[in-house]
Amino acid sequence: MDRIKHKRKLLKILIEVTIVVGAWFFLVSFFAYYNVTHPRQTDYSLTPDSYSARYEDVYFQTDDDLRLAGWFMPASQEAMGTVVVMHGYPANKADVLNWSLFLREKFNILLFDFRYFGSSEGKYTTVGWDEKKDLKAAIDYLVMRKDVDPEKIGVMGFSMGGAVGIMHGSDDPRIKAIVADSAYASLDLMVENMFQKFGILKKPMIWSLGQWSTWRVGVKHQNVSTVQAASRSTIPLLLIHGTADQEIPLDHSEQIFQATKGASELWEIDNAGHGEAYFNEKTLYEAKVNSFFEANFASNKE
């Protein structure tokens, strides 16, 4: 009889522990999912007015009916082409303004806020997957403008923006050249890094986060792969990455570079952390990016 009571007690304890552990996984994984898809908005006060740059506020609609906000800045001289500039996570278009303003000397530039961020609509971010629709909407908008040559459109993205450029560019022949600074190789790898400190609980946590993501926003992080997109793309690609990047390590761009089939280059900038590459090598950076777009737009003359 005592043995039966003892077994029942152990079973009760086991059930309680299972419930507690399950609840812990439920809460922690939901908290991780929510923080990733609903990051705190960063407020930037910079506008093109801050640099006395001529611009217009523009708006365009995505295929899933979100209104995105952007700035269109005409080139200071006769435009050699147009470049779409994309911000990283969790920022907005103002964050990449001083990084990309040099392009305006030779190219029209369009900066816009991805869904959820800045002045654009959207209830959450998918950190790259649905953001491909945002880039498509930007290209759709540009080809309708009379002051844009539809045969000379390129993209330049930082971090998440670079990954979006490669992922959408692999399916959009209207994009003639891509510059990706500090792009991630895949969301799967980013999630792996996020839960690195969980030890033996890492895989269950990754699985739980994946379930939340799939259920709530319809995105499987395993499917969000810049490397896979690069492997089927022939668009000229300039990858830029700092060797001291701790947020998205250099090996992400190395994986993309190894996978790409088109004309590509990986420019490693010594001792540059995340977001520091341009500022560490400003003169060379501007010359290299300008030359890259010039060469690839020249090869698409009507």
C-alpha positions in Angstrom: 0.0 0.0 0.0 2.8 2.4 0.9 4.6 1.5 -2.3 1.4 2.4 -4.3 1.2 5.7 -2.4 4.8 6.4 -3.1 4.4 5.8 -6.8 1.3 8.0 -6.9 3.3 10.7 -5.2 6.2 10.4 -7.6 3.7 10.5 -10.6 2.1 13.6 -9.2 5.5 15.3 -8.8 6.4 14.3 -12.3 3.2 15.7 -13.7 3.7 19.0 -11.8 7.3 19.3 -13.0 6.2 18.6 -16.6 3.5 21.3 -16.3 6.0 23.8 -14.8 8.6 23.1 -17.5 6.0 23.2 -20.2 4.7 26.5 -19.0 8.2 27.9 -18.8 8.9 26.8 -22.4 5.6 28.3 -23.4 6.3 31.7 -21.8 9.9 32.0 -22.7 9.4 31.0 -26.3 6.4 33.3 -26.7 8.4 36.1 -25.1 11.3 35.5 -27.6 8.9 35.3 -30.6 7.1 38.5 -29.5 10.3 40.5 -29.0 11.6 39.4 -32.4 8.5 40.2 -34.3 7.5 43.3 -32.3 10.8 45.0 -31.4 10.8 48.4 -29.8 10.7 51.2 -32.4 13.7 53.5 -32.5 13.0 57.2 -33.0 15.3 58.9 -35.4 15.1 62.7 -35.9 17.2 62.8 -39.1 15.5 63.6 -42.4 17.0 64.7 -45.8 16.4 68.3 -44.5 19.1 67.7 -42.0 21.6 67.5 -44.9 19.8 70.2 -47.0 19.0 67.5 -49.6 16.2 67.8 -52.0 13.6 65.1 -51.6 9.9 64.2 -51.7 7.8 62.1 -49.3 6.5 59.1 -51.2 4.1 56.3 -50.4 3.3 53.0 -52.1 1.3 49.9 -51.5 2.4 46.3 -51.1 0.7 43.3 -52.6 -0.7 42.5 -49.1 -2.2 46.0 -48.8 0.2 47.8 -46.5 1.1 51.5 -47.1 4.9 52.0 -47.0 6.5 55.4 -46.5 9.7 56.5 -48.2 11.9 59.4 -49.4 12.8 59.9 -53.0 15.9 62.0 -53.6 16.8 62.9 -57.2 20.5 62.8 -58.2 22.4 66.0 -57.9 23.3 65.7 -61.6 21.9 63.7 -64.5 21.0 60.4 -62.9 23.1 57.3 -64.0 20.5 55.1 -62.4 18.4 54.6 -59.3 19.3 52.8 -56.0 16.8 51.5 -53.4 18.3 51.8 -50.0 17.1 49.5 -47.2 17.6 49.7 -43.4 18.4 47.0 -40.9 16.6 45.5 -37.9 15.1 47.1 -35.8 15.7 50.6 -37.4 14.1 52.7 -40.1 15.0 54.7 -43.2 16.6 57.6 -41.2 19.1 55.1 -39.8 20.7 54.6 -43.2 20.4 58.1 -44.5 24.0 59.2 -43.6 25.3 55.9 -44.8 23.8 56.2 -48.3 23.6 60.0 -49.0 26.8 59.9 -51.1 24.9 58.0 -53.8 22.9 61.1 -54.5 25.8 62.6 -56.4 25.3 60.2 -59.3 22.1 58.3 -58.7 18.5 58.8 -57.6 17.9 57.1 -54.3 14.8 55.8 -52.7 14.8 55.1 -48.9 11.8 53.5 -47.4 10.6 52.0 -44.1 10.0 48.3 -44.0 6.6 47.2 -42.7 6.0 47.8 -39.0 9.0 50.2 -38.8 9.1 54.0 -39.1 6.1 55.6 -40.8 5.0 52.5 -42.7 2.0 50.3 -41.8 2.3 46.8 -40.4 1.5 45.0 -37.1 4.8 43.1 -37.0 8.1 42.4 -38.7 9.1 39.0 -40.2 12.8 40.0 -40.2 13.2 39.5 -44.0 10.5 37.1 -45.3 7.5 39.3 -45.9 9.8 42.3 -46.3 10.6 40.9 -49.8 7.1 42.2 -50.7 8.1 45.6 -49.5 11.1 45.7 -51.8 8.9 44.5 -54.7 6.5 47.4 -54.0 9.4 49.9 -54.0 10.5 48.6 -57.4 6.9 48.6 -58.7 6.7 52.3 -57.6 10.0 53.3 -59.2 9.3 51.8 -62.7 6.1 54.0 -62.8 8.1 57.2 -62.4 9.0 59.1 -65.5 12.3 60.3 -64.0 13.5 56.7 -63.4 15.1 54.5 -66.0 13.6 51.0 -65.3 16.6 49.4 -66.9 19.0 50.9 -64.3 17.7 50.0 -60.8 19.9 48.6 -58.1 19.5 48.0 -54.4 21.8 48.6 -51.4 20.8 47.2 -48.0 22.3 47.0 -44.5 22.0 43.9 -42.4 18.4 42.7 -42.8 18.0 45.1 -45.7 21.0 43.4 -47.5 19.4 40.0 -46.9 16.1 41.2 -48.3 17.9 42.6 -51.4 19.5 39.3 -52.2 16.4 37.2 -51.4 14.0 39.3 -53.5 16.6 40.1 -56.1 17.0 36.4 -57.0 13.4 36.5 -58.3 13.2 40.1 -59.8 15.0 40.7 -63.0 14.3 44.4 -62.8 17.1 44.6 -60.2 20.5 45.0 -62.0 22.9 45.1 -59.1 23.0 44.5 -55.3 25.2 45.8 -52.5 24.7 44.0 -49.2 26.5 45.2 -46.2 26.5 42.8 -43.2 23.7 40.6 -44.5 22.7 37.5 -42.6 23.0 34.0 -44.2 19.8 32.7 -42.9 17.3 33.3 -40.1 17.8 29.7 -39.0 21.4 30.6 -38.2 20.4 33.8 -36.4 18.0 31.9 -34.2 20.7 29.3 -33.5 22.9 32.1 -32.2 20.1 33.7 -30.2 19.7 30.5 -28.1 23.3 29.5 -28.0 23.5 29.9 -24.2 20.6 27.6 -23.5 22.8 24.5 -23.8 20.8 21.3 -24.0 17.6 23.3 -24.0 18.6 25.1 -27.2 16.9 22.8 -29.7 13.6 22.7 -27.8 13.6 26.5 -27.5 14.3 26.9 -31.2 11.5 24.4 -32.0 9.1 26.3 -29.7 10.0 29.7 -31.3 9.4 28.1 -34.7 5.9 27.0 -33.7 5.0 30.4 -32.5 6.4 32.0 -35.7 4.6 29.6 -38.0 1.3 29.9 -36.1 1.2 33.6 -35.5 2.8 35.1 -38.7 3.0 32.1 -41.1 6.8 32.2 -41.3 9.2 29.2 -40.8 12.6 30.7 -40.0 14.2 27.6 -41.8 12.8 29.0 -45.1 14.3 32.5 -44.7 17.7 31.8 -46.4 19.8 34.4 -48.1 22.3 31.6 -49.1 19.6 29.7 -50.9 18.5 32.8 -52.8 22.1 33.6 -53.8 22.6 30.1 -55.1 19.9 30.7 -57.8 20.8 34.3 -58.6 23.0 35.7 -61.3 22.6 39.4 -60.4 26.0 41.1 -59.8 26.5 41.2 -56.0 28.9 43.2 -53.8 29.1 41.8 -50.3 30.6 44.0 -47.6 31.3 42.8 -44.1 33.4 43.9 -41.1 35.8 41.3 -39.6 34.9 42.3 -36.1 31.1 42.1 -36.5 29.7 40.3 -33.4 26.0 40.7 -34.2 26.2 39.0 -37.7 29.7 37.5 -38.0 31.7 37.6 -41.2 31.0 33.9 -41.9 27.5 34.8 -42.9 28.7 36.8 -45.9 31.3 34.1 -46.6 28.5 31.6 -46.9 26.5 33.8 -49.3 29.6 34.5 -51.4 30.4 30.8 -51.7 26.8 30.1 -52.8 26.4 32.8 -55.4 26.4 32.0 -59.1 26.6 35.5 -60.5 29.5 37.9 -60.6 30.2 38.6 -57.0 32.8 40.1 -54.6 33.3 39.9 -50.9 35.0 42.9 -49.4 36.1 42.3 -45.8 36.9 45.4 -43.8 39.3 44.9 -41.0 38.3 45.6 -37.4 34.9 46.9 -38.4 31.9 45.9 -36.2 28.3 45.8 -37.2 27.4 49.1 -38.9 31.0 50.4 -38.9 32.3 49.3 -42.3 31.3 52.5 -44.1 32.6 54.8 -41.4 35.9 53.0 -41.1 36.7 53.1 -44.8 34.5 56.0 -46.0 36.4 57.2 -49.0 37.2 53.8 -50.4 33.7 52.6 -49.6 32.0 55.4 -51.5 34.3 54.9 -54.5 33.9 51.1 -54.6 30.1 51.3 -54.3 29.8 54.0 -56.9 32.0 52.2 -59.4 30.0 49.0 -58.8 26.7 50.6 -59.7 28.1 52.6 -62.5 29.6 49.5 -64.2 26.5 47.4 -63.9 24.1 50.2 -65.0 26.3 50.9 -68.0 26.0 47.3 -69.0 22.2 47.8 -69.1 22.0 50.7 -71.5 18.9 50.8 -73.7 
